Amino acid sequence: MAGIGFQLKKKLLPGTLTGVMQGYGYAAMISSGPWIISIVSLAILGVLLTAGGFTQELDLFFVFITHIYGASLILTGPVQMVMTRFAADQHFKKDEGTVFPALMTSLAVTSFWAGMLALPVFLLLTEGALVFRLSSAFFFVILCCIWMTTVFLTSLKDYNAVLRSFAVGYAISFSCAWCCAVLFGGEVTMLRYV
C-alpha cells in the first residue's frame, strides 16, 4: 500500500471533520476492502447454504476456508513485505520495467512452495471427498498467488480498480459456489469457490 498517503491527501477536505472522516473511510476501504468483501461474501454464502440444508458439508467448507486463508497469509506475508517495498522503490525510481518480471518470479516461487505444501496436507492429512480435498489444495495455491498479485496491483496506485476487481471476483465465486452446491451438493462448494 505504498504511496497511499499521497492519494489520501487529495481526498481530504482541509480542516473539516467531514474531510477527515472521508479520508479514514477511504483508507479503510482501500486497505481492508478485499478482506471485507471476502468476509461478507462468505457470510452470505453460509446463510444461504445453511438454509438449503448443507450443514455438514458447510462446516467442513468453513473450517477449510478459515485455515486456507490463515495459512496463505502466513506463507506469503514475509514475501509480500519485501515485494511491497521493492514495487514502491521501483515506482519511485520510475523504473516500472522491473516490476512485472518480479511479479512473475514471485508468482512462480509462491505457486511452487504453496503447491508443495498444500498437496500432501490436503491429500494425505485431511478428510472429505477427493474433489473437495483437491480443490482445497488448488484454492490454497490460487489464494497465495492472489495475495502476491495484490501487492503489485497496489503499486499501480489505482486503488478503486483493485477494490472493484475483488468485488467482481468474489461475486462470481459466490454465485458459482452457491449454484453448484444447490445443483450438485455441498461437496463441490469448494471447487466452485476456487
N, CA and C atoms as a LAMMPS dump frame, in Angstrom:
ITEM: TIMESTEP
0
ITEM: NUMBER OF ATOMS
582
ITEM: BOX BOUNDS ff ff ff
-5.0000000000000000e+02 5.0000000000000000e+02
-5.0000000000000000e+02 5.0000000000000000e+02
-5.0000000000000000e+02 5.0000000000000000e+02
ITEM: ATOMS id mol type element x y z
1 1 1 N 0.826 -1.187 0
2 1 2 C 0 0 0
3 1 3 C 0.872 1.254 0
4 2 1 N 2.044 1.115 -0.559
5 2 2 C 2.956 2.249 -0.586
6 2 3 C 2.362 3.394 -1.385
7 3 1 N 2.523 4.602 -0.881
8 3 2 C 2.056 5.785 -1.583
9 3 3 C 0.607 6.14 -1.328
10 4 1 N -0.053 5.405 -0.443
11 4 2 C -1.464 5.672 -0.198
12 4 3 C -1.668 7.013 0.493
13 5 1 N -0.68 7.449 1.252
14 5 2 C -0.796 8.74 1.935
15 5 3 C -0.967 9.9 0.977
16 6 1 N -0.253 9.843 -0.15
17 6 2 C -0.372 10.918 -1.132
18 6 3 C -1.762 10.937 -1.749
19 7 1 N -2.336 9.756 -1.994
20 7 2 C -3.679 9.685 -2.559
21 7 3 C -4.713 10.193 -1.556
22 8 1 N -4.499 9.905 -0.278
23 8 2 C -5.453 10.351 0.742
24 8 3 C -5.444 11.863 0.901
25 9 1 N -4.284 12.48 0.743
26 9 2 C -4.219 13.932 0.87
27 9 3 C -5.07 14.622 -0.188
28 10 1 N -5.19 13.994 -1.355
29 10 2 C -6.029 14.555 -2.406
30 10 3 C -7.513 14.454 -2.044
31 11 1 N -7.888 13.454 -1.255
32 11 2 C -9.286 13.227 -0.916
33 11 3 C -9.756 14.071 0.261
34 12 1 N -8.832 14.514 1.089
35 12 2 C -9.208 15.237 2.306
36 12 3 C -9.647 16.662 2.015
37 13 1 N -10.7 17.064 2.703
38 13 2 C -11.09 18.469 2.688
39 13 3 C -10.367 19.117 3.857
40 14 1 N -9.466 20.054 3.616
41 14 2 C -8.617 20.571 4.687
42 14 3 C -9.432 21.227 5.8
43 15 1 N -9.111 20.815 7.017
44 15 2 C -9.662 21.467 8.2
45 15 3 C -11.101 21.116 8.528
46 16 1 N -11.706 20.122 7.885
47 16 2 C -13.089 19.783 8.196
48 16 3 C -13.172 18.363 8.737
49 17 1 N -14.145 18.161 9.603
50 17 2 C -14.377 16.831 10.153
51 17 3 C -14.844 15.875 9.055
52 18 1 N -15.637 16.38 8.133
53 18 2 C -16.107 15.563 7.015
54 18 3 C -14.934 15.084 6.162
55 19 1 N -13.98 15.957 5.923
56 19 2 C -12.809 15.587 5.143
57 19 3 C -11.987 14.509 5.821
58 20 1 N -11.825 14.641 7.135
59 20 2 C -11.066 13.641 7.888
60 20 3 C -11.795 12.303 7.865
61 21 1 N -13.126 12.326 8.045
62 21 2 C -13.913 11.09 8.027
63 21 3 C -13.874 10.434 6.644
64 22 1 N -13.932 11.241 5.593
65 22 2 C -13.829 10.695 4.242
66 22 3 C -12.462 10.059 4.022
67 23 1 N -11.428 10.703 4.505
68 23 2 C -10.078 10.157 4.352
69 23 3 C -9.918 8.831 5.063
70 24 1 N -10.396 8.741 6.309
71 24 2 C -10.297 7.484 7.048
72 24 3 C -11.168 6.394 6.423
73 25 1 N -12.346 6.763 5.951
74 25 2 C -13.209 5.788 5.288
75 25 3 C -12.591 5.261 4.008
76 26 1 N -12.003 6.161 3.241
77 26 2 C -11.336 5.775 2.008
78 26 3 C -10.14 4.861 2.308
79 27 1 N -9.36 5.201 3.32
80 27 2 C -8.205 4.374 3.696
81 27 3 C -8.648 2.987 4.153
82 28 1 N -9.743 2.924 4.905
83 28 2 C -10.243 1.63 5.377
84 28 3 C -10.69 0.757 4.206
85 29 1 N -11.375 1.353 3.252
86 29 2 C -11.844 0.565 2.112
87 29 3 C -10.693 0.111 1.215
88 30 1 N -9.68 0.938 1.072
89 30 2 C -8.542 0.56 0.229
90 30 3 C -7.726 -0.545 0.893
91 31 1 N -7.43 -0.371 2.175
92 31 2 C -6.55 -1.336 2.832
93 31 3 C -7.268 -2.61 3.252
94 32 1 N -8.537 -2.523 3.618
95 32 2 C -9.256 -3.692 4.119
96 32 3 C -10.414 -4.113 3.234
97 33 1 N -10.673 -3.384 2.175
98 33 2 C -11.808 -3.681 1.314
99 33 3 C -11.863 -5.103 0.786
100 34 1 N -10.756 -5.631 0.228
101 34 2 C -10.799 -7.011 -0.268
102 34 3 C -11.121 -8.029 0.826
103 35 1 N -10.583 -7.839 2.03
104 35 2 C -10.898 -8.765 3.111
105 35 3 C -12.348 -8.626 3.546
106 36 1 N -12.835 -7.392 3.61
107 36 2 C -14.238 -7.169 3.984
108 36 3 C -15.161 -7.808 2.959
109 37 1 N -14.845 -7.651 1.685
110 37 2 C -15.66 -8.257 0.635
111 37 3 C -15.665 -9.778 0.778
112 38 1 N -14.517 -10.376 1.055
113 38 2 C -14.471 -11.839 1.188
114 38 3 C -15.255 -12.313 2.401
115 39 1 N -15.166 -11.604 3.509
116 39 2 C -15.891 -11.998 4.715
117 39 3 C -17.394 -11.886 4.505
118 40 1 N -17.831 -10.796 3.892
119 40 2 C -19.265 -10.613 3.645
120 40 3 C -19.783 -11.672 2.676
121 41 1 N -19.034 -11.958 1.608
122 41 2 C -19.498 -12.962 0.654
123 41 3 C -19.553 -14.349 1.287
124 42 1 N -18.578 -14.688 2.139
125 42 2 C -18.605 -15.979 2.819
126 42 3 C -19.747 -16.053 3.828
127 43 1 N -20.03 -14.955 4.513
128 43 2 C -21.137 -14.946 5.47
129 43 3 C -22.479 -15.147 4.767
130 44 1 N -22.677 -14.453 3.668
131 44 2 C -23.926 -14.611 2.909
132 44 3 C -24.031 -16.021 2.337
133 45 1 N -22.922 -16.549 1.825
134 45 2 C -22.914 -17.913 1.309
135 45 3 C -23.277 -18.907 2.412
136 46 1 N -22.731 -18.692 3.609
137 46 2 C -23.049 -19.574 4.74
138 46 3 C -24.521 -19.54 5.1
139 47 1 N -25.105 -18.356 5.109
140 47 2 C -26.535 -18.239 5.433
141 47 3 C -27.378 -18.952 4.381
142 48 1 N -27.072 -18.738 3.107
143 48 2 C -27.861 -19.362 2.037
144 48 3 C -27.706 -20.878 2.018
145 49 1 N -26.483 -21.373 2.225
146 49 2 C -26.283 -22.815 2.211
147 49 3 C -26.86 -23.487 3.443
148 50 1 N -26.848 -22.797 4.578
149 50 2 C -27.482 -23.344 5.778
150 50 3 C -28.981 -23.469 5.56
151 51 1 N -29.566 -22.462 4.947
152 51 2 C -30.999 -22.522 4.646
153 51 3 C -31.306 -23.625 3.645
154 52 1 N -30.317 -23.969 2.809
155 52 2 C -30.502 -25.035 1.832
156 52 3 C -30.266 -26.426 2.392
157 53 1 N -29.847 -26.533 3.646
158 53 2 C -29.678 -27.831 4.288
159 53 3 C -28.328 -28.479 4.111
160 54 1 N -27.303 -27.718 3.793
161 54 2 C -25.961 -28.278 3.594
162 54 3 C -25.102 -28.095 4.842
163 55 1 N -25.647 -28.408 5.998
164 55 2 C -24.98 -28.079 7.256
165 55 3 C -23.663 -28.825 7.441
166 56 1 N -23.653 -30.145 7.226
167 56 2 C -22.432 -30.91 7.472
168 56 3 C -21.318 -30.517 6.499
169 57 1 N -21.635 -30.42 5.209
170 57 2 C -20.632 -30.015 4.237
171 57 3 C -20.177 -28.581 4.478
172 58 1 N -21.091 -27.759 4.953
173 58 2 C -20.788 -26.35 5.205
174 58 3 C -19.785 -26.194 6.337
175 59 1 N -19.923 -27.01 7.378
176 59 2 C -18.964 -26.943 8.486
177 59 3 C -17.556 -27.246 7.986
178 60 1 N -17.422 -28.303 7.203
179 60 2 C -16.113 -28.663 6.661
180 60 3 C -15.589 -27.569 5.73
181 61 1 N -16.467 -27.013 4.903
182 61 2 C -16.088 -25.938 3.979
183 61 3 C -15.515 -24.74 4.732
184 62 1 N -16.21 -24.297 5.787
185 62 2 C -15.747 -23.106 6.507
186 62 3 C -14.505 -23.376 7.348
187 63 1 N -14.344 -24.581 7.845
188 63 2 C -13.099 -24.923 8.546
189 63 3 C -11.924 -24.848 7.572
190 64 1 N -12.105 -25.419 6.389
191 64 2 C -11.041 -25.383 5.389
192 64 3 C -10.76 -23.957 4.935
193 65 1 N -11.813 -23.186 4.672
194 65 2 C -11.623 -21.798 4.221
195 65 3 C -10.834 -21.003 5.251
196 66 1 N -11.201 -21.143 6.527
197 66 2 C -10.514 -20.401 7.591
198 66 3 C -9.037 -20.761 7.642
199 67 1 N -8.734 -22.048 7.582
200 67 2 C -7.339 -22.472 7.643
201 67 3 C -6.573 -22.099 6.369
202 68 1 N -7.235 -22.157 5.235
203 68 2 C -6.571 -21.797 3.976
204 68 3 C -6.219 -20.313 3.972
205 69 1 N -7.158 -19.463 4.387
206 69 2 C -6.872 -18.028 4.433
207 69 3 C -5.718 -17.734 5.392
208 70 1 N -5.773 -18.308 6.588
209 70 2 C -4.715 -18.057 7.57
210 70 3 C -3.36 -18.557 7.111
211 71 1 N -3.313 -19.79 6.615
212 71 2 C -2.037 -20.366 6.186
213 71 3 C -1.465 -19.634 4.97
214 72 1 N -2.338 -19.202 4.066
215 72 2 C -1.828 -18.496 2.888
216 72 3 C -1.245 -17.142 3.259
217 73 1 N -1.853 -16.468 4.217
218 73 2 C -1.305 -15.182 4.664
219 73 3 C 0.018 -15.369 5.409
220 74 1 N 0.116 -16.436 6.195
221 74 2 C 1.366 -16.71 6.917
222 74 3 C 2.478 -17.059 5.927
223 75 1 N 2.159 -17.877 4.931
224 75 2 C 3.173 -18.289 3.961
225 75 3 C 3.667 -17.125 3.111
226 76 1 N 2.751 -16.274 2.672
227 76 2 C 3.139 -15.203 1.753
228 76 3 C 3.478 -13.889 2.449
229 77 1 N 3.169 -13.756 3.715
230 77 2 C 3.382 -12.492 4.428
231 77 3 C 4.786 -11.925 4.325
232 78 1 N 5.821 -12.705 4.651
233 78 2 C 7.178 -12.151 4.555
234 78 3 C 7.554 -11.719 3.137
235 79 1 N 7.147 -12.51 2.149
236 79 2 C 7.463 -12.16 0.766
237 79 3 C 6.684 -10.913 0.348
238 80 1 N 5.437 -10.798 0.805
239 80 2 C 4.645 -9.605 0.499
240 80 3 C 5.32 -8.341 1.007
241 81 1 N 5.868 -8.412 2.206
242 81 2 C 6.518 -7.226 2.775
243 81 3 C 7.709 -6.798 1.917
244 82 1 N 8.509 -7.755 1.496
245 82 2 C 9.677 -7.442 0.678
246 82 3 C 9.245 -6.911 -0.687
247 83 1 N 8.259 -7.56 -1.297
248 83 2 C 7.838 -7.154 -2.638
249 83 3 C 7.107 -5.809 -2.626
250 84 1 N 6.402 -5.498 -1.551
251 84 2 C 5.765 -4.183 -1.442
252 84 3 C 6.821 -3.09 -1.469
253 85 1 N 7.871 -3.284 -0.682
254 85 2 C 8.955 -2.294 -0.652
255 85 3 C 9.639 -2.207 -2.021
256 86 1 N 9.869 -3.352 -2.647
257 86 2 C 10.519 -3.37 -3.954
258 86 3 C 9.673 -2.612 -4.986
259 87 1 N 8.37 -2.912 -5.047
260 87 2 C 7.492 -2.26 -6.027
261 87 3 C 7.421 -0.758 -5.774
262 88 1 N 7.355 -0.36 -4.512
263 88 2 C 7.311 1.076 -4.197
264 88 3 C 8.608 1.764 -4.598
265 89 1 N 9.736 1.11 -4.342
266 89 2 C 11.03 1.695 -4.726
267 89 3 C 11.157 1.831 -6.242
268 90 1 N 10.715 0.823 -6.969
269 90 2 C 10.796 0.885 -8.427
270 90 3 C 9.875 1.973 -8.98
271 91 1 N 8.722 2.126 -8.37
272 91 2 C 7.8 3.182 -8.801
273 91 3 C 8.408 4.557 -8.516
274 92 1 N 9.047 4.699 -7.363
275 92 2 C 9.677 5.965 -7.001
276 92 3 C 10.82 6.296 -7.96
277 93 1 N 11.602 5.283 -8.357
278 93 2 C 12.724 5.49 -9.274
279 93 3 C 12.282 5.592 -10.733
280 94 1 N 10.976 5.446 -10.967
281 94 2 C 10.42 5.47 -12.327
282 94 3 C 10.997 4.336 -13.187
283 95 1 N 11.215 3.188 -12.539
284 95 2 C 11.755 2.011 -13.223
285 95 3 C 10.729 0.878 -13.138
286 96 1 N 9.531 1.105 -13.723
287 96 2 C 8.45 0.134 -13.638
288 96 3 C 8.712 -1.122 -14.466
289 97 1 N 9.71 -1.091 -15.329
290 97 2 C 10.02 -2.239 -16.182
291 97 3 C 10.466 -3.466 -15.409
292 98 1 N 10.946 -3.294 -14.198
293 98 2 C 11.404 -4.431 -13.4
294 98 3 C 10.299 -5.009 -12.52
295 99 1 N 9.149 -4.327 -12.452
296 99 2 C 8.085 -4.78 -11.553
297 99 3 C 7.407 -6.041 -12.089
298 100 1 N 7.086 -6.069 -13.383
299 100 2 C 6.404 -7.234 -13.945
300 100 3 C 7.25 -8.504 -13.865
301 101 1 N 8.542 -8.48 -14.219
302 101 2 C 9.35 -9.699 -14.042
303 101 3 C 9.422 -10.144 -12.574
304 102 1 N 9.465 -9.182 -11.655
305 102 2 C 9.471 -9.54 -10.233
306 102 3 C 8.152 -10.202 -9.834
307 103 1 N 7.043 -9.703 -10.384
308 103 2 C 5.739 -10.323 -10.114
309 103 3 C 5.716 -11.753 -10.621
310 104 1 N 6.159 -11.974 -11.845
311 104 2 C 6.143 -13.328 -12.419
312 104 3 C 7.044 -14.28 -11.628
313 105 1 N 8.199 -13.791 -11.217
314 105 2 C 9.109 -14.621 -10.425
315 105 3 C 8.5 -14.96 -9.079
316 106 1 N 7.914 -13.949 -8.415
317 106 2 C 7.319 -14.215 -7.103
318 106 3 C 6.113 -15.147 -7.217
319 107 1 N 5.332 -15.038 -8.307
320 107 2 C 4.205 -15.957 -8.509
321 107 3 C 4.683 -17.383 -8.751
322 108 1 N 5.756 -17.535 -9.518
323 108 2 C 6.284 -18.879 -9.78
324 108 3 C 6.792 -19.529 -8.493
325 109 1 N 7.555 -18.777 -7.717
326 109 2 C 8.1 -19.316 -6.47
327 109 3 C 6.98 -19.594 -5.47
328 110 1 N 6.035 -18.662 -5.36
329 110 2 C 4.917 -18.838 -4.435
330 110 3 C 4.071 -20.04 -4.825
331 111 1 N 3.78 -20.188 -6.112
332 111 2 C 2.975 -21.329 -6.583
333 111 3 C 3.666 -22.652 -6.279
334 112 1 N 4.971 -22.689 -6.52
335 112 2 C 5.716 -23.921 -6.268
336 112 3 C 5.65 -24.317 -4.8
337 113 1 N 5.992 -23.384 -3.908
338 113 2 C 6.021 -23.716 -2.483
339 113 3 C 4.635 -23.952 -1.915
340 114 1 N 3.658 -23.2 -2.382
341 114 2 C 2.286 -23.408 -1.907
342 114 3 C 1.782 -24.785 -2.359
343 115 1 N 2.096 -25.163 -3.592
344 115 2 C 1.69 -26.482 -4.073
345 115 3 C 2.393 -27.614 -3.341
346 116 1 N 3.682 -27.434 -3.076
347 116 2 C 4.442 -28.455 -2.344
348 116 3 C 3.916 -28.628 -0.918
349 117 1 N 3.391 -27.575 -0.349
350 117 2 C 2.823 -27.657 0.997
351 117 3 C 1.388 -28.173 0.964
352 118 1 N 0.588 -27.685 0.021
353 118 2 C -0.846 -27.964 0.026
354 118 3 C -1.195 -29.384 -0.411
355 119 1 N -0.563 -29.88 -1.449
356 119 2 C -0.953 -31.204 -1.959
357 119 3 C -0.801 -32.31 -0.92
358 120 1 N 0.357 -32.443 -0.267
359 120 2 C 0.444 -33.502 0.743
360 120 3 C -0.509 -33.284 1.925
361 121 1 N -0.646 -32.043 2.36
362 121 2 C -1.508 -31.776 3.514
363 121 3 C -2.955 -32.107 3.195
364 122 1 N -3.458 -31.598 2.075
365 122 2 C -4.866 -31.793 1.767
366 122 3 C -5.179 -33.201 1.26
367 123 1 N -4.22 -33.857 0.601
368 123 2 C -4.493 -35.2 0.092
369 123 3 C -4.283 -36.287 1.138
370 124 1 N -3.298 -36.103 2.015
371 124 2 C -2.954 -37.172 2.949
372 124 3 C -3.467 -36.954 4.379
373 125 1 N -3.612 -35.713 4.784
374 125 2 C -3.903 -35.453 6.201
375 125 3 C -5.305 -34.92 6.48
376 126 1 N -6.143 -34.777 5.471
377 126 2 C -7.471 -34.22 5.693
378 126 3 C -8.551 -35.194 5.245
379 127 1 N -9.769 -34.919 5.724
380 127 2 C -10.917 -35.754 5.383
381 127 3 C -11.746 -35.075 4.314
382 128 1 N -12.684 -35.833 3.768
383 128 2 C -13.597 -35.293 2.765
384 128 3 C -13.42 -35.995 1.437
385 129 1 N -14.309 -35.682 0.519
386 129 2 C -14.244 -36.269 -0.818
387 129 3 C -12.985 -35.799 -1.535
388 130 1 N -12.515 -36.611 -2.473
389 130 2 C -11.284 -36.287 -3.202
390 130 3 C -11.409 -34.954 -3.934
391 131 1 N -12.563 -34.699 -4.55
392 131 2 C -12.745 -33.444 -5.273
393 131 3 C -12.658 -32.252 -4.321
394 132 1 N -13.151 -32.422 -3.111
395 132 2 C -13.09 -31.347 -2.112
396 132 3 C -11.656 -31.108 -1.667
397 133 1 N -10.904 -32.176 -1.433
398 133 2 C -9.522 -32.022 -0.971
399 133 3 C -8.626 -31.436 -2.068
400 134 1 N -8.805 -31.892 -3.316
401 134 2 C -8.017 -31.341 -4.419
402 134 3 C -8.337 -29.87 -4.665
403 135 1 N -9.623 -29.543 -4.641
404 135 2 C -9.989 -28.14 -4.867
405 135 3 C -9.518 -27.268 -3.712
406 136 1 N -9.439 -27.806 -2.506
407 136 2 C -8.893 -27.046 -1.38
408 136 3 C -7.413 -26.753 -1.593
409 137 1 N -6.682 -27.743 -2.093
410 137 2 C -5.254 -27.537 -2.37
411 137 3 C -5.067 -26.487 -3.457
412 138 1 N -5.861 -26.575 -4.514
413 138 2 C -5.762 -25.583 -5.595
414 138 3 C -6.164 -24.198 -5.107
415 139 1 N -7.168 -24.141 -4.246
416 139 2 C -7.605 -22.856 -3.702
417 139 3 C -6.491 -22.218 -2.872
418 140 1 N -5.767 -23.023 -2.121
419 140 2 C -4.647 -22.516 -1.335
420 140 3 C -3.585 -21.896 -2.237
421 141 1 N -3.243 -22.584 -3.319
422 141 2 C -2.235 -22.07 -4.252
423 141 3 C -2.728 -20.78 -4.908
424 142 1 N -3.964 -20.784 -5.358
425 142 2 C -4.519 -19.598 -6.016
426 142 3 C -4.575 -18.42 -5.06
427 143 1 N -4.981 -18.672 -3.824
428 143 2 C -5.075 -17.581 -2.851
429 143 3 C -3.703 -16.996 -2.531
430 144 1 N -2.693 -17.852 -2.425
431 144 2 C -1.329 -17.335 -2.227
432 144 3 C -0.922 -16.432 -3.387
433 145 1 N -1.264 -16.83 -4.598
434 145 2 C -0.938 -16.01 -5.773
435 145 3 C -1.737 -14.716 -5.791
436 146 1 N -2.971 -14.763 -5.319
437 146 2 C -3.78 -13.536 -5.255
438 146 3 C -3.149 -12.537 -4.297
439 147 1 N -2.689 -13.021 -3.147
440 147 2 C -2.052 -12.092 -2.189
441 147 3 C -0.816 -11.452 -2.812
442 148 1 N -0.027 -12.235 -3.541
443 148 2 C 1.173 -11.682 -4.162
444 148 3 C 0.814 -10.686 -5.268
445 149 1 N -0.202 -11.001 -6.058
446 149 2 C -0.614 -10.101 -7.131
447 149 3 C -1.161 -8.798 -6.58
448 150 1 N -1.865 -8.866 -5.467
449 150 2 C -2.434 -7.666 -4.852
450 150 3 C -1.344 -6.673 -4.466
451 151 1 N -0.208 -7.181 -4.002
452 151 2 C 0.91 -6.314 -3.647
453 151 3 C 1.332 -5.477 -4.852
454 152 1 N 1.424 -6.116 -5.989
455 152 2 C 1.871 -5.411 -7.19
456 152 3 C 0.774 -4.52 -7.764
457 153 1 N -0.471 -4.939 -7.635
458 153 2 C -1.568 -4.104 -8.129
459 153 3 C -1.661 -2.788 -7.359
460 154 1 N -1.401 -2.831 -6.063
461 154 2 C -1.46 -1.587 -5.289
462 154 3 C -0.345 -0.632 -5.675
463 155 1 N 0.744 -1.169 -6.236
464 155 2 C 1.821 -0.272 -6.664
465 155 3 C 1.419 0.535 -7.901
466 156 1 N 0.338 0.11 -8.579
467 156 2 C -0.151 0.864 -9.727
468 156 3 C -0.905 2.125 -9.316
469 157 1 N -1.252 2.232 -8.055
470 157 2 C -1.944 3.389 -7.474
471 157 3 C -3.39 3.542 -7.958
472 158 1 N -3.968 2.508 -8.565
473 158 2 C -5.374 2.564 -8.96
474 158 3 C -6.161 1.718 -7.961
475 159 1 N -6.308 2.251 -6.745
476 159 2 C -6.893 1.51 -5.64
477 159 3 C -8.355 1.156 -5.896
478 160 1 N -9.102 2.038 -6.546
479 160 2 C -10.504 1.76 -6.829
480 160 3 C -10.651 0.582 -7.782
481 161 1 N -9.783 0.474 -8.768
482 161 2 C -9.852 -0.649 -9.706
483 161 3 C -9.543 -1.966 -8.995
484 162 1 N -8.597 -1.946 -8.068
485 162 2 C -8.278 -3.151 -7.296
486 162 3 C -9.488 -3.575 -6.476
487 163 1 N -10.122 -2.632 -5.815
488 163 2 C -11.3 -2.93 -4.996
489 163 3 C -12.45 -3.454 -5.858
490 164 1 N -12.662 -2.838 -7.008
491 164 2 C -13.727 -3.299 -7.914
492 164 3 C -13.437 -4.705 -8.425
493 165 1 N -12.182 -4.991 -8.749
494 165 2 C -11.853 -6.323 -9.263
495 165 3 C -12.083 -7.394 -8.201
496 166 1 N -11.774 -7.08 -6.935
497 166 2 C -12.061 -8.021 -5.858
498 166 3 C -13.56 -8.233 -5.713
499 167 1 N -14.341 -7.164 -5.802
500 167 2 C -15.795 -7.282 -5.673
501 167 3 C -16.365 -8.153 -6.79
502 168 1 N -15.933 -7.94 -8.013
503 168 2 C -16.423 -8.742 -9.138
504 168 3 C -15.985 -10.2 -8.987
505 169 1 N -14.738 -10.416 -8.617
506 169 2 C -14.236 -11.784 -8.449
507 169 3 C -14.976 -12.554 -7.376
508 170 1 N -15.209 -11.914 -6.229
509 170 2 C -15.935 -12.595 -5.162
510 170 3 C -17.397 -12.793 -5.51
511 171 1 N -17.99 -11.895 -6.273
512 171 2 C -19.378 -12.084 -6.713
513 171 3 C -19.483 -13.305 -7.624
514 172 1 N -18.523 -13.466 -8.518
515 172 2 C -18.523 -14.633 -9.407
516 172 3 C -18.296 -15.918 -8.609
517 173 1 N -17.324 -15.914 -7.701
518 173 2 C -17.052 -17.091 -6.874
519 173 3 C -18.258 -17.458 -6.022
520 174 1 N -18.883 -16.454 -5.431
521 174 2 C -20.059 -16.673 -4.601
522 174 3 C -21.176 -17.307 -5.422
523 175 1 N -21.444 -16.761 -6.581
524 175 2 C -22.529 -17.257 -7.43
525 175 3 C -22.272 -18.695 -7.871
526 176 1 N -21.052 -18.976 -8.288
527 176 2 C -20.712 -20.334 -8.724
528 176 3 C -20.799 -21.327 -7.572
529 177 1 N -20.293 -20.946 -6.396
530 177 2 C -20.333 -21.85 -5.24
531 177 3 C -21.767 -22.157 -4.842
532 178 1 N -22.615 -21.155 -4.802
533 178 2 C -23.998 -21.361 -4.398
534 178 3 C -24.743 -22.208 -5.425
535 179 1 N -24.599 -21.898 -6.694
536 179 2 C -25.295 -22.656 -7.749
537 179 3 C -24.852 -24.118 -7.765
538 180 1 N -23.558 -24.367 -7.651
539 180 2 C -23.067 -25.74 -7.685
540 180 3 C -23.455 -26.52 -6.435
541 181 1 N -23.504 -25.861 -5.296
542 181 2 C -23.945 -26.536 -4.08
543 181 3 C -25.404 -26.952 -4.21
544 182 1 N -26.216 -26.087 -4.774
545 182 2 C -27.633 -26.394 -4.957
546 182 3 C -27.814 -27.5 -5.996
547 183 1 N -27.052 -27.448 -7.083
548 183 2 C -27.228 -28.414 -8.17
549 183 3 C -26.547 -29.753 -7.919
550 184 1 N -25.33 -29.721 -7.339
551 184 2 C -24.538 -30.944 -7.24
552 184 3 C -24.231 -31.388 -5.814
553 185 1 N -24.609 -30.624 -4.814
554 185 2 C -24.34 -30.992 -3.426
555 185 3 C -23.223 -30.16 -2.824
556 186 1 N -23.13 -30.24 -1.523
557 186 2 C -22.196 -29.393 -0.784
558 186 3 C -20.731 -29.711 -0.989
559 187 1 N -20.414 -30.928 -1.449
560 187 2 C -19.005 -31.299 -1.6
561 187 3 C -18.32 -30.554 -2.728
562 188 1 N -19.092 -30.013 -3.676
563 188 2 C -18.486 -29.283 -4.787
564 188 3 C -18.387 -27.795 -4.505
565 189 1 N -18.794 -27.363 -3.326
566 189 2 C -18.782 -25.932 -2.999
567 189 3 C -17.379 -25.36 -3.107
568 190 1 N -16.396 -26.063 -2.575
569 190 2 C -15.02 -25.567 -2.615
570 190 3 C -14.512 -25.495 -4.042
571 191 1 N -14.863 -26.472 -4.858
572 191 2 C -14.402 -26.48 -6.251
573 191 3 C -14.903 -25.243 -6.982
574 192 1 N -16.126 -24.851 -6.753
575 192 2 C -16.674 -23.693 -7.448
576 192 3 C -16.25 -22.398 -6.788
577 193 1 N -15.916 -22.415 -5.528
578 193 2 C -15.457 -21.191 -4.88
579 193 3 C -14.078 -20.807 -5.373
580 194 1 N -13.303 -21.796 -5.782
581 194 2 C -11.976 -21.541 -6.339
582 194 3 C -12.145 -20.736 -7.602
